[in-house]
Amino acid sequence: MNTLPSAATLAPTALIDSDHPGVLAFARQHAQGRDDRERAVSIYLAVRDQFRYDPYRIDLSPEGMRASSVLAQGSGWCVPKAALMAAVCRAAGLHARLGYADVRNHLSTERLRQTMQTDVFIWHGYADIWLGGQWVKATPAFNIELCDKFGLLPLAFDGLNDSIYHPFDKAGNRHMEYVNQRGTFDDMPLAQIVHDFKTVYSGWMAENDPLQNASFEQDVQRETR
């Protein structure tokens, strides 16, 4: 949807909390460059690499999903990391919104595959930033150290072209496949995300979360030796 930016794509919300003091400070530090494009690229690299990707620690409460929670935790998964990207952009005066897609991930840990009982990740999140008169997708989920361990090509972002997952890894193996585009949103549709996660991943979202005492980082280390 190629709608024009509006007041809503610049405003803080409860989940894209661009008015949070930590988000504002992060924006002041990392929105560096001669123009909006360079500033967006600088923000992207900071969000991608300064916060570890961790899909084992999913907290679907508003407190767990808002952008500033990633700052507090030092890690996050694709949905809150995309929210942080959008929040920092808004704090820096750049119009941003959130986009979602369902992706078939051909590379994850064995524990995560067994827990999810599927290789489809629903509501994969990315940020959509208004640059040079167009919306440009930015996916800051996987930090560069994780990409190196898994043999993935790190996602670059130049502010001109969409930054979305590569279909293949460095060795030419299937990595990521987009199977359903859910569209773009001015705010995170948390109620729908929670409903769909509890429906599709009922075992994972149960009270006794099988991942709660596991370490994504340790599993990655073990499986990529």
Phi, psi and omega in degrees: 000117186260050178288156180284157175296157182215182177301329182291332181274006176238349188271147173289150173229179180295329183258324171264073191274072182290350177265003178292137182305321179293322178292318178298319179294320179296320179295317179299324182285321192249350177278070185253140177150171184277340182211179183300321181297312181296323179294320179295320179296318179297317177297316181303311182296322179293316180290320181298314193258341181273352181231118183295139173284126181216096180280358178279340184251076180255116178243107187274008175287159176305322180295323182282339187258346184287157186304315186293342178295329178295319177299317184291324185271334185078010180202172178178173174251184194301323186291306177291331176293323176294322177297321177295318178302313180294320182295316181294321176299313179298320179298332180268006178085016179257131177293132181210150176218180182248144175234154183220148177210158170265132183233145172265113184263115181271007181214107174209183180279157179299320180299318181292320178298317180294324181289316183284330184061026177194160175256012178260122176262112180275157178054039171299132187255146172214168177257150179237117189243138180274109182222131176059033177080017177210160174275130182237128182280140177224125183244098186264022191292306190271114176293155190295327179297321179295318178300317180298318181294321183272357182071032179263155171279118179298141180286122175268163177214123182248002180078000180246325184240153178298136175255096180233166187302144176287141178289338182228155176271187184298330182272000180090008178278152178302131181244297188220137180227125178277121184250344180200126176266125181264351177099188183243153187219143177286338176219161181291125178279068191299318182301318179291321178299313180299313180302313184290322177297316181292333179281313186279323184245055187300322179292322181290321185272004180294167181302319178269074181301119182293349181261356191297330180254010181261160180243117177300318182297318179293321178296320178297315179302315183292321186275349181247014179294000000 
